């Protein structure tokens, strides 16, 4: 069941597969499989959508034999391989093996300007400290068995995506041409991470993503807003979300203003009313009237 969910077809060998099991959970945009396998082989299911993903496979115990494009490789504990299912492949487990597999959307790699198509299997150098660190990170996340919160797993998935190029590409390559989409993605991520900084300026954002202000402004205008207008919208979205979550509880407008990167409560109130048509305190009253029991999770955005 778990293998099919990841777009894989299972075949059984001559030995007994007793004790085989698999668990899956997600880390935001990543899916993770922790499987105990023996005397089984797996091939991608045709037309399952797997071609939109890369697969990272890490052997924790046992052995895996992987075949793709005429190559046959054996993988031992601690070793990592990346596979692009755009080319058919097969992996076999002839002895009890624990496999950690991660499904990585190619779109997530493309957004970051990372390599997202592989001509053949990629076997990173496990002697490299950076590669070993990523392997340790995958094992650490897998060891948590999905017990952490969804919010934590989303952050962990984003953390892995941000460093996965160290196992896909040559880590000695320090510079890489970035597409406009990748630069825009990195700028939006930098803004999200620094949204509460009242000193967040176009200069700071450009420096944080290694791009010129003029280039960033062109990218953001093509996306629909100027750079700093985008920052303004994101701050107000954060403020609206905080106000909805506060509900009837004591809300300090000054606290919300500073948490959202506004220099003064007055500036925040003016901006909020310009964006949503009501002052922050009126928005709080609307939420309280709509949800007198304090349950505001389902409050429609139109209230703000």
C-alpha positions as CSV (number, residue, x, y, z in Angstrom):
1,X,0.0,0.0,0.0
2,X,2.7,2.5,1.0
3,X,4.8,1.5,-2.1
4,X,1.8,2.0,-4.4
5,X,1.2,5.4,-2.8
6,X,4.7,6.4,-3.9
7,X,4.1,5.1,-7.4
8,X,5.9,1.8,-7.1
9,X,4.9,-1.7,-8.2
10,X,6.0,-4.6,-5.9
11,X,7.1,-8.1,-6.9
12,X,8.0,-10.9,-4.5
13,X,11.1,-13.1,-4.9
14,X,11.8,-16.7,-3.8
15,X,12.5,-16.0,-0.2
16,X,9.9,-15.2,2.5
17,X,9.0,-11.5,2.9
18,X,7.8,-12.0,6.5
19,X,8.5,-9.0,8.6
20,X,8.2,-6.6,5.7
21,X,6.5,-3.3,6.6
22,X,6.3,0.3,5.5
23,X,5.3,3.6,6.9
24,X,4.9,6.9,5.1
25,X,4.4,10.5,6.2
26,X,5.1,13.9,4.8
27,X,7.4,16.8,5.5
28,X,5.6,19.6,3.8
29,X,6.2,19.0,0.1
30,X,8.3,15.9,0.7
31,X,7.1,12.4,1.3
32,X,9.1,9.9,3.4
33,X,9.0,6.1,3.4
34,X,10.5,4.0,6.1
35,X,10.4,0.4,5.0
36,X,11.6,-3.0,6.2
37,X,12.0,-5.2,3.0
38,X,13.2,-8.7,2.1
39,X,13.0,-10.8,-1.1
40,X,11.1,-8.1,-3.0
41,X,11.7,-5.8,-6.0
42,X,10.1,-2.5,-7.0
43,X,9.6,-0.8,-10.3
44,X,7.9,2.6,-11.0
45,X,4.2,2.3,-12.0
46,X,3.7,3.6,-15.5
47,X,1.7,6.9,-15.7
48,X,1.7,7.2,-11.9
49,X,3.0,10.8,-12.0
50,X,6.3,9.7,-10.6
51,X,8.2,11.5,-13.4
52,X,7.4,14.7,-11.6
53,X,9.6,13.6,-8.7
54,X,13.2,12.6,-7.8
55,X,13.7,9.8,-5.3
56,X,16.4,9.9,-2.6
57,X,17.1,6.4,-1.2
58,X,19.2,5.7,1.8
59,X,20.1,2.3,3.1
60,X,20.0,2.0,6.9
61,X,20.5,-1.7,7.1
62,X,21.0,-4.5,4.6
63,X,21.6,-4.2,0.9
64,X,19.8,-2.8,-2.2
65,X,20.6,-3.6,-5.8
66,X,19.6,-0.8,-8.2
67,X,19.3,-1.2,-12.0
68,X,18.8,1.8,-14.4
69,X,20.0,2.5,-17.9
70,X,22.3,-0.4,-18.1
71,X,23.9,0.4,-14.7
72,X,23.8,-2.0,-11.8
73,X,24.9,-0.8,-8.4
74,X,24.9,-2.4,-4.9
75,X,24.2,-0.1,-2.0
76,X,25.3,-0.8,1.6
77,X,24.3,0.8,4.9
78,X,24.8,4.5,5.0
79,X,24.9,5.0,1.2
80,X,22.7,7.3,-0.7
81,X,21.4,7.3,-4.3
82,X,19.2,9.7,-6.2
83,X,17.0,8.3,-9.0
84,X,14.9,10.0,-11.7
85,X,12.0,7.7,-12.7
86,X,11.8,9.4,-16.1
87,X,14.0,6.4,-17.0
88,X,12.7,3.0,-15.9
89,X,14.6,1.4,-13.0
90,X,14.3,-1.5,-10.6
91,X,15.6,-2.1,-7.1
92,X,15.9,-5.5,-5.4
93,X,16.2,-6.5,-1.8
94,X,17.5,-10.1,-1.4
95,X,18.1,-9.9,2.3
96,X,16.3,-8.1,5.2
97,X,16.9,-4.4,4.5
98,X,15.7,-1.1,6.1
99,X,15.3,1.6,3.4
100,X,14.6,5.2,3.9
101,X,13.2,6.8,0.7
102,X,12.2,10.4,0.1
103,X,10.1,11.6,-2.8
104,X,11.1,15.1,-3.9
105,X,9.0,17.2,-6.2
106,X,11.0,18.4,-9.2
107,X,9.1,21.7,-9.1
108,X,10.5,22.4,-5.6
109,X,14.0,21.9,-6.9
110,X,13.3,24.0,-10.0
111,X,12.1,26.9,-7.8
112,X,15.4,26.9,-6.0
113,X,17.4,26.8,-9.2
114,X,18.6,23.3,-8.4
115,X,19.2,20.5,-10.9
116,X,15.9,18.7,-11.3
117,X,16.4,16.2,-14.1
118,X,18.9,13.3,-13.9
119,X,20.3,11.4,-16.9
120,X,21.2,8.5,-14.7
121,X,21.4,7.6,-11.0
122,X,23.4,9.9,-8.9
123,X,25.6,8.4,-6.2
124,X,27.0,11.2,-4.0
125,X,30.4,10.9,-2.3
126,X,29.8,9.7,1.2
127,X,33.3,10.7,2.2
128,X,32.2,14.3,1.9
129,X,31.1,15.7,5.3
130,X,28.3,17.7,3.8
131,X,26.8,14.6,2.2
132,X,27.1,12.7,5.4
133,X,25.4,15.5,7.3
134,X,22.4,15.4,4.9
135,X,22.2,11.6,5.3
136,X,22.2,12.1,9.1
137,X,19.5,14.7,8.8
138,X,17.3,12.3,6.8
139,X,17.8,9.5,9.3
140,X,17.0,11.9,12.2
141,X,13.7,13.0,10.6
142,X,12.8,9.4,9.8
143,X,13.6,8.4,13.4
144,X,10.9,10.8,14.6
145,X,8.3,8.5,12.9
146,X,6.0,11.4,12.0
147,X,5.3,12.2,15.6
148,X,6.2,15.9,15.3
149,X,3.6,18.5,14.4
150,X,2.6,19.3,10.8
151,X,4.1,22.8,11.2
152,X,7.4,21.3,12.4
153,X,7.5,18.7,9.5
154,X,6.9,21.5,7.0
155,X,9.9,23.4,8.3
156,X,12.0,20.3,8.3
157,X,11.0,19.6,4.7
158,X,11.9,23.1,3.7
159,X,15.3,22.7,5.4
160,X,16.0,19.5,3.5
161,X,15.0,21.1,0.2
162,X,17.3,24.0,0.8
163,X,20.4,21.8,1.1
164,X,19.5,18.9,-1.2
165,X,21.6,20.3,-4.0
166,X,24.7,19.2,-2.1
167,X,23.8,15.6,-3.0
168,X,22.4,16.3,-6.4
169,X,25.2,18.5,-7.7
170,X,29.0,18.7,-7.3
171,X,29.5,20.5,-3.9
172,X,32.7,22.1,-5.2
173,X,30.7,24.2,-7.6
174,X,30.2,27.4,-5.7
175,X,28.3,29.4,-8.3
176,X,25.3,28.5,-10.4
177,X,23.2,30.5,-12.9
178,X,19.8,31.1,-11.4
179,X,16.6,31.5,-13.3
180,X,14.3,34.4,-12.7
181,X,11.8,32.1,-11.1
182,X,14.4,30.8,-8.7
183,X,15.6,34.3,-7.7
184,X,11.9,35.3,-7.1
185,X,11.4,32.2,-5.0
186,X,14.5,32.9,-2.8
187,X,13.5,36.6,-2.4
188,X,9.9,35.6,-1.3
189,X,11.4,33.1,1.2
190,X,13.8,35.7,2.5
191,X,11.0,38.1,3.0
192,X,8.9,35.5,4.8
193,X,11.8,34.8,7.1
194,X,12.4,38.5,7.9
195,X,8.9,39.9,7.7
196,X,8.9,41.1,11.3
197,X,12.1,43.0,10.9
198,X,11.1,46.7,10.8
199,X,14.3,47.4,8.9
200,X,13.5,45.1,6.0
201,X,14.3,47.2,3.0
202,X,14.8,46.5,-0.7
203,X,18.6,46.8,-0.2
204,X,18.5,44.2,2.6
205,X,16.4,41.8,0.5
206,X,18.7,42.2,-2.6
207,X,21.8,41.6,-0.4
208,X,20.1,38.5,1.2
209,X,19.5,36.8,-2.2
210,X,22.6,38.1,-4.0
211,X,20.7,40.1,-6.7
212,X,20.4,43.7,-7.6
213,X,17.5,45.8,-6.4
214,X,16.6,46.7,-10.1
215,X,16.5,43.0,-11.0
216,X,14.3,42.2,-8.1
217,X,11.9,45.0,-8.8
218,X,11.6,43.8,-12.4
219,X,10.9,40.2,-11.2
220,X,8.3,41.3,-8.7
221,X,6.5,43.7,-11.1
222,X,6.3,40.9,-13.6
223,X,4.7,38.8,-10.8
224,X,2.1,41.5,-10.1
225,X,3.5,43.9,-7.5
226,X,6.6,46.0,-6.8
227,X,9.0,44.5,-4.3
228,X,8.1,46.6,-1.3
229,X,4.4,46.5,-2.2
230,X,4.7,42.7,-1.9
231,X,6.3,43.1,1.5
232,X,3.5,45.4,2.5
233,X,0.8,42.9,1.5
234,X,2.6,40.0,3.3
235,X,2.9,42.0,6.5
236,X,-0.8,42.8,6.4
237,X,-1.7,39.2,5.7
238,X,0.3,38.2,8.7
239,X,-1.5,40.8,10.8
240,X,-4.9,39.7,9.6
241,X,-4.0,36.1,10.5
242,X,-2.8,37.1,14.0
243,X,-6.0,39.1,14.6
244,X,-8.2,36.2,13.5
245,X,-6.3,33.8,15.8
246,X,-6.6,36.2,18.8
247,X,-10.4,36.3,18.5
248,X,-12.0,37.7,21.7
249,X,-8.8,37.5,23.7
250,X,-7.0,40.7,24.8
251,X,-5.3,42.1,21.7
252,X,-2.7,44.8,21.8
253,X,-2.7,46.6,18.5
254,X,0.8,47.8,19.3
255,X,2.0,44.2,19.8
256,X,0.5,43.1,16.4
257,X,2.0,46.1,14.7
258,X,5.5,45.4,15.9
259,X,5.2,41.7,15.3
260,X,4.4,42.4,11.7
261,X,7.2,44.8,11.0
262,X,5.4,48.1,11.2
263,X,7.3,51.0,12.8
264,X,4.3,52.5,14.7
265,X,0.8,51.3,15.6
266,X,-0.6,54.4,13.8
267,X,1.2,53.3,10.5
268,X,-0.1,49.8,11.0
269,X,-3.7,51.0,11.6
270,X,-3.7,53.2,8.5
271,X,-2.2,50.5,6.3
272,X,-4.7,47.9,7.6
273,X,-7.7,50.1,6.9
274,X,-6.4,50.9,3.4
275,X,-6.0,47.2,2.6
276,X,-9.1,45.7,4.3
277,X,-11.5,48.7,4.6
278,X,-11.8,48.4,8.4
279,X,-9.5,49.4,11.3
280,X,-7.8,46.6,13.2
281,X,-10.1,47.0,16.3
282,X,-13.2,46.9,14.0
283,X,-11.8,43.7,12.5
284,X,-11.4,42.2,16.0
285,X,-15.0,43.2,16.9
286,X,-16.2,41.5,13.7
287,X,-14.4,38.3,14.5
288,X,-15.8,38.3,18.1
289,X,-19.4,38.9,16.9
290,X,-19.1,36.1,14.3
291,X,-17.5,33.7,16.7
292,X,-18.7,34.5,20.3
293,X,-17.3,31.2,21.6
294,X,-13.8,32.2,20.5
295,X,-13.5,29.6,17.8
296,X,-12.1,31.6,14.9
297,X,-10.2,29.0,12.9
298,X,-12.9,29.0,10.2
299,X,-13.3,32.8,10.0
300,X,-13.6,33.7,6.3
301,X,-10.9,36.1,5.0
302,X,-13.7,38.4,3.8
303,X,-14.3,39.5,7.4
304,X,-11.0,41.4,7.2
